[in-house]
Amino acid sequence: MPDFSPIVTDFWRTYFRRGTVLHDGADFQLAAYPDLDDDGQLMVLRTVDGKAGVSLVPELAERAGFDGAQSISEEDFWACLDKAGISMHGADNLFYFTDDAREALVATAPTGDIRQLTDDDEAIFQAFESAASEQDLDDAQVELDHWAVFGSFDNGRLVAVSSIYQWEDAAIMDLGVLTLPIFRGKGHAQRLVRAVFRYACAQGYEPQYRCQVTNTASSALAPAAGLTLFGTFDVIAGQSRRVSRVPMSGAILSAR
């Protein structure tokens, strides 16, 4: 397992041990927790070291036949879900900085015409929104009132925006980015990701980058920005767990 911050590893370890642990094996853990949010009634985390954790509400555990009375493997888990007619939404990749990469990020000077946006930038932010499609805006959910917002400019025009917000009340900041179509492929997204994440690190937070496993453009951008794959995160189908999306044109869109 890469050398990720304890903020990240401790968060996910605790997150998937809430409630009643029905199985606690070396590589597979399953817990029933009644207070899961409506958008996360069943969640699965698989880390790059091959370990998997499952958290689900007791009703779904009963439906799938998980009672803790017998040992269960990950293969058994998926077979039981299939038998119960329970399907998953489709996994997101989770990327974080390793300790060395975070130190390098903070020590590196920012590049590009990028600055933090404030309420005083409402007019140019509205102009940016008017130039984007409704679908892109709905997917991206970049907002001027998020915890921190940064913009990238081209000849004085705001052409890309990145915003971050706190993830599950942890010291983790999740990201969304939107680049206007005609300015994609010019490095705005990569520079913005590094700028906003540099700011988050300086404030004591761990940056989090998510994208759909099937989206190769976004998955390629993450390591280019210095991030390392931590694992995959999935939820039950029919739920929307702020799933990140990146169209093949290369703009990062985060539906949160």
Secondary structure, 3 states (H helix, E strand, C coil): CCCECHHHHHHHHHHCCCCEEEEECCCEEEEECCCCCHHHCEEEEEECCCCEEEEECHHHHHHHCCCCCCCCCHHHHHHHHHHHCCCECCCEEEEECEHHHHHHHHHCCCCCCEEECCHHHHHHHHHHHHCCCHHHHHHHCCCCCCCEEEEEEECCEEEEEEEEEECCCCCEEEEEEEECHHHCCCCHHHHHHHHHHHHHHHCCCEEEEEEECCCHHHHHHHHHCCCEEEEEEEEECCCCCCCEECCCCCCCEECC
